[in-house]
Amino acid sequence: MKYLQKKMMKSISITIFFVFALGFLGCVTGDGNDDDPIEKYLGTWQVSDQPARLNYEVLIERNPSNSTEILLKNFADLGGTAIGLVVGNSVIIDKQTVKSGYQVEGTGTYIGSFKLQFDYELDDGIDLEKRKSIFTK
């Protein structure tokens, strides 16, 4: 009888241990900002723009007026700011005037922590130019 009680107590102890262990492993650590879709885009990026063969910098910041948007300062090397809507790993740039006489429209893709790719059109009112830009950090 004592042997059976010892075996039962051992089984209960092991079960309780595993329940607590699983409970601790299931806890999530962090401050809750891990899911911020904007964070990965922020900062200064080096840009290689084709077919224009331009190299320049773009500063990406949060749009203080809209938490789902970013501001792309010096987009297309025009000195102006484009607004992009962030949807997961994509940035949507609706048709907008970046600088007087210049409109842009296109999409961007987050490729990795150090790389973005934008495919867009630049319209100066005379010509419509299709461009592909690679952003790197």
DSSP file (Angstrom, degrees, kcal/mol; ACC not computed):
  #  RESIDUE AA STRUCTURE BP1 BP2  ACC     N-H-->O    O-->H-N    N-H-->O    O-->H-N    TCO  KAPPA ALPHA  PHI   PSI    X-CA   Y-CA   Z-CA
    1    1 A M     >        0   0    0      0, 0.0     4,-2.2     0, 0.0     5,-0.2   0.000 360.0 360.0 360.0 -44.3    0.0    0.0    0.0
    2    2 A K  H  >  +     0   0    0      1,-0.2     4,-2.5     2,-0.2     5,-0.2   0.883 360.0  55.0 -63.8 -36.6    2.8    2.4    0.9
    3    3 A Y  H  > S+     0   0    0      1,-0.2     4,-2.2     2,-0.2    -1,-0.2   0.913 108.5  48.0 -60.9 -42.8    4.5    1.6   -2.4
    4    4 A L  H  > S+     0   0    0      2,-0.2     4,-2.3     1,-0.2    -2,-0.2   0.878 111.1  50.5 -66.2 -39.7    1.3    2.5   -4.3
    5    5 A Q  H  X S+     0   0    0     -4,-2.2     4,-2.6     2,-0.2    -2,-0.2   0.907 110.8  49.1 -65.5 -42.1    1.0    5.8   -2.3
    6    6 A K  H  X S+     0   0    0     -4,-2.5     4,-2.4     2,-0.2    -2,-0.2   0.919 112.2  48.1 -62.9 -43.4    4.6    6.8   -3.0
    7    7 A K  H  X S+     0   0    0     -4,-2.2     4,-2.1     2,-0.2    -1,-0.2   0.902 112.8  48.5 -64.4 -40.7    4.2    6.0   -6.7
    8    8 A M  H  X S+     0   0    0     -4,-2.3     4,-2.4     2,-0.2    -2,-0.2   0.912 111.8  48.9 -65.9 -43.1    0.9    8.1   -6.8
    9    9 A M  H  X S+     0   0    0     -4,-2.6     4,-2.6     1,-0.2    -2,-0.2   0.886 110.7  51.4 -64.1 -38.9    2.5   11.0   -5.0
   10   10 A K  H  X S+     0   0    0     -4,-2.4     4,-2.4     2,-0.2    -1,-0.2   0.916 110.5  48.5 -64.2 -42.9    5.5   10.9   -7.4
   11   11 A S  H  X S+     0   0    0     -4,-2.1     4,-2.3     2,-0.2    -2,-0.2   0.903 112.7  47.9 -63.4 -42.2    3.1   10.9  -10.4
   12   12 A I  H  X S+     0   0    0     -4,-2.4     4,-2.7     2,-0.2    -2,-0.2   0.914 111.5  50.6 -65.5 -42.4    1.2   13.9   -9.0
   13   13 A S  H  X S+     0   0    0     -4,-2.6     4,-2.4     1,-0.2    -2,-0.2   0.911 111.5  47.6 -62.1 -43.0    4.4   15.8   -8.2
   14   14 A I  H  X S+     0   0    0     -4,-2.4     4,-2.3     2,-0.2    -1,-0.2   0.911 112.1  50.1 -64.9 -41.8    5.7   15.2  -11.8
   15   15 A T  H  X S+     0   0    0     -4,-2.3     4,-2.2     2,-0.2    -2,-0.2   0.925 111.3  48.1 -62.2 -45.5    2.3   16.3  -13.2
   16   16 A I  H  X S+     0   0    0     -4,-2.7     4,-2.3     1,-0.2     5,-0.2   0.905 110.0  53.4 -62.6 -41.5    2.3   19.5  -11.1
   17   17 A F  H  X S+     0   0    0     -4,-2.4     4,-2.6     1,-0.2    -2,-0.2   0.938 110.6  46.1 -58.1 -47.9    5.8   20.3  -12.1
   18   18 A F  H  X S+     0   0    0     -4,-2.3     4,-2.6     2,-0.2     5,-0.2   0.858 109.7  54.3 -66.7 -35.1    5.0   20.0  -15.8
   19   19 A V  H  X S+     0   0    0     -4,-2.2     4,-1.9     2,-0.2    -1,-0.2   0.941 112.9  42.8 -63.1 -46.1    1.9   22.1  -15.5
   20   20 A F  H  X S+     0   0    0     -4,-2.3     4,-2.3     2,-0.2    -2,-0.2   0.897 113.0  53.0 -66.8 -39.5    3.9   24.9  -13.8
   21   21 A A  H  X S+     0   0    0     -4,-2.6     4,-2.3    -5,-0.2    -2,-0.2   0.929 110.7  46.6 -61.8 -45.1    6.7   24.6  -16.3
   22   22 A L  H  X S+     0   0    0     -4,-2.6     4,-1.6     1,-0.2    -1,-0.2   0.873 109.7  55.5 -64.2 -36.3    4.3   24.9  -19.3
   23   23 A G  H  < S+     0   0    0     -4,-1.9     4,-0.4    -5,-0.2    -2,-0.2   0.912 110.4  44.3 -62.2 -42.6    2.7   27.9  -17.6
   24   24 A F  H >< S+     0   0    0     -4,-2.3     3,-1.1     1,-0.2    -2,-0.2   0.889 111.7  52.6 -69.9 -39.0    6.0   29.7  -17.3
   25   25 A L  H 3< S+     0   0    0     -4,-2.3    -1,-0.2     1,-0.2    -2,-0.2   0.783 104.3  58.3 -67.2 -25.9    7.0   28.8  -20.9
   26   26 A G  T 3< S+     0   0    0     -4,-1.6    -1,-0.2    -5,-0.2    -2,-0.2   0.578  81.9 108.4 -80.4  -9.4    3.7   30.2  -22.2
   27   27 A C    <   -     0   0    0     -3,-1.1     2,-0.5    -4,-0.4    -3,-0.0  -0.445  64.0-139.4 -70.6 141.4    4.4   33.6  -20.7
   28   28 A V        -     0   0    0     -2,-0.1     2,-0.3     2,-0.1    -2,-0.1  -0.879  15.2-159.1-103.2 130.0    5.2   36.4  -23.2
   29   29 A T        +     0   0    0     -2,-0.5     2,-0.2     2,-0.0     3,-0.1  -0.709  42.1  72.9-103.5 160.3    7.9   38.8  -22.3
   30   30 A G  S    S-     0   0    0     -2,-0.3    -2,-0.1     1,-0.1     0, 0.0  -0.597  82.5 -86.2 125.9 173.4    8.3   42.3  -23.9
   31   31 A D        -     0   0    0     -2,-0.2    -1,-0.1     0, 0.0    -2,-0.0   0.332  62.8-105.0-100.9   6.1    6.8   45.7  -23.8
   32   32 A G  S >  S+     0   0    0     -3,-0.1     3,-0.5     1,-0.0    -2,-0.0   0.403  97.7 103.7  88.7  -4.1    4.2   45.1  -26.4
   33   33 A N  G >   +     0   0    0      1,-0.2     3,-1.6     2,-0.1     6,-0.1   0.412  49.2  94.8 -91.4   2.5    6.0   47.1  -29.1
   34   34 A D  G 3  S+     0   0    0      1,-0.3    -1,-0.2     5,-0.0    -4,-0.0   0.754  82.6  54.2 -64.4 -22.9    7.2   44.0  -30.9
   35   35 A D  G <  S+     0   0    0     -3,-0.5    -1,-0.3     4,-0.0    -2,-0.1   0.195  71.9 129.3 -98.2  16.1    4.2   44.2  -33.3
   36   36 A D    <>  -     0   0    0     -3,-1.6     4,-0.5     1,-0.2     3,-0.4  -0.616  41.5-165.1 -73.9 108.3    4.8   47.8  -34.4
   37   37 A P  T  4 S+     0   0    0      0, 0.0    -1,-0.2     0, 0.0     4,-0.2   0.683  83.2  55.3 -70.3 -16.6    4.7   47.5  -38.2
   38   38 A I  T >> S+     0   0    0      1,-0.2     3,-2.1    29,-0.1     4,-0.8   0.833  87.9  76.4 -82.8 -35.1    6.2   51.0  -38.7
   39   39 A E  G >4 S+     0   0    0     -3,-0.4     3,-0.9     1,-0.3    -1,-0.2   0.813  87.5  58.0 -51.0 -42.4    9.4   50.5  -36.6
   40   40 A K  G 3< S+     0   0    0     -4,-0.5    -1,-0.3     1,-0.2    -2,-0.1   0.684 105.7  51.1 -67.2 -17.1   11.3   48.4  -39.2
   41   41 A Y  G <4 S+     0   0    0     -3,-2.1    -1,-0.2    -4,-0.2    -2,-0.2   0.678  86.3 107.5 -90.8 -19.3   11.0   51.2  -41.8
   42   42 A L    <<  +     0   0    0     -3,-0.9     2,-0.2    -4,-0.8    19,-0.2  -0.246  55.4  44.5 -70.0 146.0   12.3   54.1  -39.7
   43   43 A G  E    S-A   60   0A   0     17,-2.4    17,-2.9     2,-0.1     2,-0.5  -0.679  91.7 -42.1 124.4-174.8   15.7   55.6  -40.2
   44   44 A T  E     -A   59   0A   0     15,-0.2     2,-0.4    -2,-0.2    15,-0.2  -0.807  53.8-166.6 -95.6 129.7   18.1   56.9  -42.9
   45   45 A W  E     -A   58   0A   0     13,-2.9    13,-2.3    -2,-0.5     2,-0.4  -0.920  19.1-133.2-119.2 140.5   18.3   54.7  -46.0
   46   46 A Q  E     -AB  57 136A   0     90,-3.4    90,-2.7    -2,-0.4     2,-0.4  -0.796  31.0-153.4 -88.0 132.6   20.8   54.8  -48.9
   47   47 A V  E     -AB  56 135A   0      9,-3.4     9,-1.6    -2,-0.4     2,-0.5  -0.914  21.3-168.0-119.3 134.3   19.0   54.6  -52.2
   48   48 A S  E     -AB  55 134A   0     86,-2.2    86,-2.3    -2,-0.4     2,-0.5  -0.978  20.6-164.0-114.1 114.2   20.0   53.3  -55.6
   49   49 A D  E  >> -AB  54 133A   0      5,-3.0     5,-1.9    -2,-0.5     4,-1.0  -0.885  12.8-131.3-110.0 120.7   17.4   54.5  -58.1
   50   50 A Q  E  45S+ B   0 132A   0     82,-2.9    82,-2.7    -2,-0.5    -2,-0.0  -0.884  76.4  13.0-115.9 149.5   17.2   53.0  -61.5
   51   51 A P  T  45S+     0   0    0      0, 0.0    -1,-0.2     0, 0.0    80,-0.1  -0.976 124.9  58.7 -86.9   6.0   17.0   53.7  -64.4
   52   52 A A  T  45S-     0   0    0      1,-0.1    -2,-0.2     2,-0.1    79,-0.0   0.664  95.1-138.1 -69.8 -14.2   18.0   57.2  -63.4
   53   53 A R  T  <5 +     0   0    0     -4,-1.0     2,-0.3     1,-0.2    -3,-0.2   0.907  47.8 153.8  55.9  45.6   21.2   55.9  -61.9
   54   54 A L  E   < -A   49   0A   0     -5,-1.9    -5,-3.0     2,-0.0     2,-0.4  -0.801  32.2-162.9-104.2 146.2   20.8   58.1  -58.9
   55   55 A N  E     +A   48   0A   0     -2,-0.3     2,-0.3    -7,-0.2    -7,-0.2  -0.998  31.8 131.7-126.5 127.4   22.3   57.5  -55.4
   56   56 A Y  E     -A   47   0A   0     -9,-1.6    -9,-3.4    -2,-0.4     2,-0.3  -0.916  48.8 -95.6-159.2 179.0   20.8   59.5  -52.6
   57   57 A E  E     -A   46   0A   0     -2,-0.3     2,-0.4   -11,-0.2   -11,-0.2  -0.856  22.8-165.3-111.4 146.3   19.5   59.3  -49.0
   58   58 A V  E     -A   45   0A   0    -13,-2.3   -13,-2.9    -2,-0.3     2,-0.6  -1.000  10.0-150.5-127.0 131.7   15.9   59.0  -47.8
   59   59 A L  E     -AC  44  73A   0     14,-1.6    14,-3.0    -2,-0.4     2,-0.5  -0.900  11.7-158.4-100.5 123.7   14.9   59.6  -44.2
   60   60 A I  E     +AC  43  72A   0    -17,-2.9   -17,-2.4    -2,-0.6     2,-0.3  -0.910  19.2 166.9-107.3 125.6   11.8   57.6  -43.1
   61   61 A E  E     - C   0  71A   0     10,-2.1    10,-3.1    -2,-0.5     2,-0.1  -0.850  40.4 -91.0-128.8 164.0    9.9   58.9  -40.1
   62   62 A R  E     - C   0  70A   0     -2,-0.3     8,-0.2     8,-0.2     5,-0.1  -0.465  38.6-119.7 -68.7 146.9    6.5   58.2  -38.5
   63   63 A N    >   -     0   0    0      6,-2.0     3,-1.3     3,-0.5     6,-0.3  -0.834  19.4-157.0 -86.4 112.3    3.6   60.4  -39.7
   64   64 A P  T 3  S+     0   0    0      0, 0.0     3,-0.2     0, 0.0    -1,-0.1   0.699  91.1  54.9 -65.3 -16.2    2.5   62.1  -36.5
   65   65 A S  T 3  S+     0   0    0      1,-0.3     2,-0.3    -3,-0.0    -2,-0.0   0.638 117.9  28.1 -89.4 -15.9   -0.9   62.7  -38.0
   66   66 A N    X   -     0   0    0     -3,-1.3     3,-1.8     3,-0.2    -3,-0.5  -0.903  62.9-153.3-151.8 116.2   -1.6   59.0  -38.9
   67   67 A S  T 3  S+     0   0    0     -2,-0.3   -29,-0.1     1,-0.3    -1,-0.1   0.569  96.2  55.8 -69.6  -9.0   -0.2   56.0  -37.0
   68   68 A T  T 3  S+     0   0    0    -31,-0.0    18,-2.9    -6,-0.0     2,-0.3   0.326  99.5  76.6-102.4   7.0   -0.4   53.7  -40.1
   69   69 A E  E <   - D   0  85A   0     -3,-1.8    -6,-2.0    -6,-0.3     2,-0.3  -0.833  58.7-155.4-121.2 155.4    1.7   56.0  -42.3
   70   70 A I  E     -CD  62  84A   0     14,-2.7    14,-2.6    -2,-0.3     2,-0.5  -0.899  17.2-130.6-121.4 156.3    5.4   56.9  -42.8
   71   71 A L  E     -CD  61  83A   0    -10,-3.1   -10,-2.1    -2,-0.3     2,-0.8  -0.936  13.6-158.4-106.5 124.6    7.0   60.0  -44.2
   72   72 A L  E >   -CD  60  82A   0     10,-3.2    10,-2.2    -2,-0.5     3,-1.2  -0.845  13.4-156.4-105.8  96.8    9.6   59.4  -46.9
   73   73 A K  E 3  S+CD  59  81A   0    -14,-3.0   -14,-1.6    -2,-0.8     8,-0.2  -0.618  75.9  10.1 -82.7 128.1   11.8   62.6  -46.9
   74   74 A N  T >  S+     0   0    0      6,-3.2     3,-2.0    -2,-0.4    -1,-0.3   0.726  85.3 179.0  75.8  28.2   13.6   63.2  -50.2
   75   75 A F  G X  S+     0   0    0     -3,-1.2     3,-1.3     5,-0.9     5,-0.4  -0.373  70.8   9.0 -60.9 137.7   11.7   60.4  -52.0
   76   76 A A  G 3  S-     0   0    0      1,-0.2    -1,-0.3     2,-0.1    -2,-0.1   0.635 124.0 -82.4  63.5  17.1   12.9   60.2  -55.6
   77   77 A D  G <  S+     0   0    0     -3,-2.0    -1,-0.2   -20,-0.1    -2,-0.2   0.835 101.1 125.7  59.5  35.0   15.7   62.6  -54.8
   78   78 A L  S <  S-     0   0    0     -3,-1.3    -2,-0.1     2,-0.2     3,-0.1   0.525  75.8-120.7-100.5  -7.7   13.2   65.5  -55.2
   79   79 A G  S    S+     0   0    0      1,-0.3     2,-0.1    -4,-0.1    -3,-0.1   0.318  80.6 101.0  85.8 -10.7   13.8   67.1  -51.8
   80   80 A G  S    S-     0   0    0     -5,-0.4    -6,-3.2    -7,-0.1    -5,-0.9  -0.284  73.8-104.5 -97.4-174.0   10.1   66.7  -50.9
   81   81 A T  E     -D   73   0A   0     17,-0.6     2,-0.3    -8,-0.2    -8,-0.2  -0.958  22.6-160.3-120.7 128.5    8.2   64.3  -48.7
   82   82 A A  E     -D   72   0A   0    -10,-2.2   -10,-3.2    -2,-0.5     2,-0.5  -0.778  16.0-135.2 -99.8 150.2    6.1   61.4  -49.9
   83   83 A I  E     -D   71   0A   0     -2,-0.3     2,-0.4   -12,-0.2    11,-0.3  -0.920  20.8-167.7-107.6 129.2    3.5   59.7  -47.6
   84   84 A G  E     -D   70   0A   0    -14,-2.6   -14,-2.7    -2,-0.5     2,-0.6  -0.958  16.6-139.2-121.0 135.6    3.3   55.9  -47.5
   85   85 A L  E     -DE  69  92A   0      7,-2.7     7,-2.7    -2,-0.4     2,-0.5  -0.813  21.9-141.2 -89.9 122.9    0.7   53.7  -46.0
   86   86 A V  E     + E   0  91A   0    -18,-2.9     2,-0.4    -2,-0.6     5,-0.2  -0.757  25.5 171.8 -90.9 124.3    2.2   50.7  -44.2
   87   87 A V  E >   - E   0  90A   0      3,-2.9     3,-1.3    -2,-0.5     2,-0.4  -0.826  64.7 -67.5-130.3  91.3    0.4   47.4  -44.6
   88   88 A G  T 3  S-     0   0    0     -2,-0.4    -1,-0.0     1,-0.3     0, 0.0  -0.504 120.2  -7.7  65.2-117.7    2.5   44.7  -43.1
   89   89 A N  T 3  S+     0   0    0     -2,-0.4    21,-3.0    -3,-0.1     2,-0.3   0.158 124.5  83.2 -96.3  17.6    5.6   44.3  -45.3
   90   90 A S  E <   -EF  87 109A   0     -3,-1.3    -3,-2.9    19,-0.2     2,-0.4  -0.910  58.2-157.5-123.3 150.1    4.2   46.7  -48.0
   91   91 A V  E     -EF  86 108A   0     17,-2.2    17,-2.7    -2,-0.3     2,-0.6  -0.996  11.4-156.4-123.5 126.8    4.2   50.5  -48.4
   92   92 A I  E     -EF  85 107A   0     -7,-2.7    -7,-2.7    -2,-0.4     2,-0.8  -0.910   4.4-167.1-106.9 121.4    1.5   52.0  -50.6
   93   93 A I  E     - F   0 106A   0     13,-3.0    13,-2.5    -2,-0.6    -9,-0.1  -0.881  13.7-154.8-108.1 100.2    2.3   55.4  -52.1
   94   94 A D  E     -     0   0A   0     -2,-0.8   -11,-0.2   -11,-0.3    10,-0.2  -0.313  43.0 -72.2 -67.6 158.2   -0.9   56.8  -53.5
   95   95 A K  E    S+     0   0A   0     10,-0.1     2,-0.3     8,-0.1    10,-0.2  -0.307  75.3 151.4 -55.9 124.7   -0.6   59.3  -56.3
   96   96 A Q  E     - F   0 104A   0      8,-2.0     8,-2.5    -3,-0.1     2,-0.6  -0.991  50.8-105.3-155.9 155.0    0.6   62.5  -54.7
   97   97 A T  E     + F   0 103A   0     -2,-0.3     6,-0.2     6,-0.2   -16,-0.1  -0.772  31.4 175.6 -86.4 121.5    2.6   65.7  -55.4
   98   98 A V  E    S+     0   0A   0      4,-1.9   -17,-0.6    -2,-0.6     2,-0.3   0.807  72.8   1.6 -92.9 -37.4    6.0   65.4  -53.8
   99   99 A K  E >  S- F   0 102A   0      3,-1.2     3,-3.3   -19,-0.2    -1,-0.4  -0.978 103.4 -68.7-147.9 151.4    7.4   68.6  -55.2
  100  100 A S  T 3  S+     0   0    0     -2,-0.3     3,-0.1     1,-0.3   -20,-0.0  -0.152 123.8   8.3 -46.9 120.5    5.9   71.3  -57.4
  101  101 A G  T 3  S+     0   0    0      1,-0.1     2,-0.5    24,-0.0    -1,-0.3   0.373 111.5  97.4  89.4  -4.8    5.4   69.7  -60.8
  102  102 A Y  E <   -F   99   0A   0     -3,-3.3    -4,-1.9    23,-0.1    -3,-1.2  -0.970  46.7-177.0-124.7 125.9    6.3   66.2  -59.7
  103  103 A Q  E     -FG  97 123A   0     20,-2.7    20,-3.0    -2,-0.5     2,-0.3  -0.922   5.1-166.2-117.5 146.6    3.9   63.4  -58.8
  104  104 A V  E     +FG  96 122A   0     -8,-2.5    -8,-2.0    -2,-0.4     2,-0.3  -0.926  10.5 170.3-128.0 155.4    4.8   59.9  -57.6
  105  105 A E  E     + G   0 121A   0     16,-1.3    16,-3.0    -2,-0.3     2,-0.3  -0.917  27.1  91.6-160.8 135.6    2.8   56.7  -57.2
  106  106 A G  E     -FG  93 120A   0    -13,-2.5   -13,-3.0    -2,-0.3     2,-0.3  -0.994  54.5 -84.8 170.1-164.4    3.9   53.2  -56.4
  107  107 A T  E     -FG  92 119A   0     12,-2.4    12,-2.9    -2,-0.3     2,-0.3  -0.955  22.0-155.0-136.8 154.2    4.5   50.4  -53.9
  108  108 A G  E     -FG  91 118A   0    -17,-2.7   -17,-2.2    -2,-0.3     2,-0.4  -0.916   5.9-151.8-126.6 156.3    7.4   49.3  -51.7
  109  109 A T  E     -FG  90 117A   0      8,-2.6     8,-2.1    -2,-0.3     2,-0.8  -0.995  16.0-133.2-131.7 131.3    8.3   46.0  -50.2
  110  110 A Y  E     + G   0 116A   0    -21,-3.0     6,-0.2    -2,-0.4     3,-0.1  -0.743  28.9 173.2 -80.3 113.0   10.2   45.3  -47.0
  111  111 A I  E     -     0   0A   0      4,-2.0     2,-0.3    -2,-0.8     5,-0.2   0.804  58.8 -37.4 -93.3 -34.3   12.7   42.6  -48.0
  112  112 A G  E >  S- G   0 115A   0      3,-1.8     3,-1.7   -72,-0.1    -1,-0.3  -0.967  75.8 -66.8-175.2-179.0   14.7   42.4  -44.8
  113  113 A S  T 3  S+     0   0    0     -2,-0.3     3,-0.1     1,-0.3    23,-0.0   0.665 132.7  30.4 -63.4 -14.8   16.1   44.4  -41.9
  114  114 A F  T 3  S+     0   0    0      1,-0.1    23,-1.1    22,-0.1     2,-0.3   0.184 113.8  65.5-126.4  18.1   18.5   46.2  -44.2
  115  115 A K  E <   +GH 112 136A   0     -3,-1.7    -4,-2.0    21,-0.2    -3,-1.8  -0.975  42.4 170.1-151.9 132.9   16.6   46.3  -47.5
  116  116 A L  E     -GH 110 135A   0     19,-2.3    19,-2.8    -2,-0.3     2,-0.4  -0.939  16.3-153.9-128.3 153.4   13.5   47.8  -49.1
  117  117 A Q  E     -GH 109 134A   0     -8,-2.1    -8,-2.6    -2,-0.3     2,-0.4  -0.996   7.8-168.5-131.5 130.6   12.4   47.9  -52.7
  118  118 A F  E     -GH 108 133A   0     15,-2.7    15,-3.0    -2,-0.4     2,-0.5  -0.964   7.4-169.9-117.9 132.5   10.2   50.5  -54.3
  119  119 A D  E     +GH 107 132A   0    -12,-2.9   -12,-2.4    -2,-0.4     2,-0.3  -0.988  32.3 146.2-115.3 119.7    8.6   50.3  -57.7
  120  120 A Y  E     -GH 106 131A   0     11,-2.4    11,-3.4    -2,-0.5     2,-0.4  -0.933  44.5-118.6-149.8 168.8    7.0   53.6  -58.6
  121  121 A E  E     -GH 105 130A   0    -16,-3.0   -16,-1.3    -2,-0.3     2,-0.5  -0.940  17.4-156.3-114.7 137.7    6.2   56.1  -61.4
  122  122 A L  E     -GH 104 129A   0      7,-2.9     7,-3.0    -2,-0.4     2,-0.6  -0.966  10.1-169.6-113.6 121.8    7.5   59.6  -61.5
  123  123 A D  E     +GH 103 128A   0    -20,-3.0   -20,-2.7    -2,-0.5     5,-0.2  -0.949  15.8 177.3-117.3 116.7    5.4   62.1  -63.5
  124  124 A D        -     0   0    0      3,-1.8     4,-0.1    -2,-0.6    -1,-0.1   0.277  61.8 -98.9 -98.5  10.6    6.8   65.5  -64.2
  125  125 A G  S    S+     0   0    0      2,-0.4     3,-0.1   -22,-0.1   -23,-0.1   0.204 118.8  48.9  92.9 -16.2    3.8   66.6  -66.3
  126  126 A I  S    S+     0   0    0      1,-0.4     2,-0.3     0, 0.0    -1,-0.1   0.694 114.0  28.6-116.5 -52.8    5.6   65.8  -69.6
  127  127 A D        -     0   0    0      2,-0.0    -3,-1.8    -5,-0.0     2,-0.6  -0.870  61.9-145.6-116.0 147.7    7.1   62.3  -69.2
  128  128 A L  E     - H   0 123A   0     -2,-0.3     2,-0.5    -5,-0.2    -5,-0.2  -0.957  23.3-167.8-110.2 114.0    6.0   59.3  -67.1
  129  129 A E  E     - H   0 122A   0     -7,-3.0    -7,-2.9    -2,-0.6     2,-0.5  -0.897  13.4-144.9-110.2 126.2    9.1   57.5  -65.8
  130  130 A K  E     - H   0 121A   0     -2,-0.5     2,-0.3    -9,-0.2    -9,-0.2  -0.762  27.0-174.7 -87.1 129.6    8.9   54.0  -64.2
  131  131 A R  E     - H   0 120A   0    -11,-3.4   -11,-2.4    -2,-0.5     2,-0.4  -0.917  22.6-159.1-128.4 152.7   11.6   53.6  -61.5
  132  132 A K  E     -BH  50 119A   0    -82,-2.7   -82,-2.9    -2,-0.3     2,-0.4  -0.996  17.3-170.1-127.6 124.4   12.8   50.9  -59.2
  133  133 A S  E     -BH  49 118A   0    -15,-3.0   -15,-2.7    -2,-0.4     2,-0.5  -0.936  12.5-155.5-119.1 138.3   14.7   51.9  -56.1
  134  134 A I  E     -BH  48 117A   0    -86,-2.3   -86,-2.2    -2,-0.4     2,-0.5  -0.963  11.8-160.6-110.4 122.1   16.6   49.7  -53.7
  135  135 A F  E     +BH  47 116A   0    -19,-2.8   -19,-2.3    -2,-0.5     2,-0.3  -0.880  14.5 176.3-102.2 130.6   16.9   51.1  -50.1
  136  136 A T  E      BH  46 115A   0    -90,-2.7   -90,-3.4    -2,-0.5   -21,-0.2  -0.961 360.0 360.0-132.7 153.4   19.7   49.8  -47.9
  137  137 A K              0   0    0    -23,-1.1   -22,-0.1    -2,-0.3    -1,-0.1   0.349 360.0 360.0-110.2 360.0   20.9   50.6  -44.4
